[in-house]
């Protein structure tokens, strides 16, 4: 899923894929450090393609 977000940021913001990757990693890190551990872990897993099988098609319900 992170790759899809990077691509979207790249297209919408008109910046390079490298810059988009850095921006997305920064946002993920921001939330990872400020949310409770169990929620941060779910966001991290979702962003890196490790879904928990909790929602439709195996995705997490947290971010729907």
Protein Blocks (a to p, Z undefined) as FASTA:
>chain_A
ZZmmmmmmmmmnopafklmmmmmmmmmmmmmmmmcfklmmmmmmmmnopaghlaghhiaf
klZZ
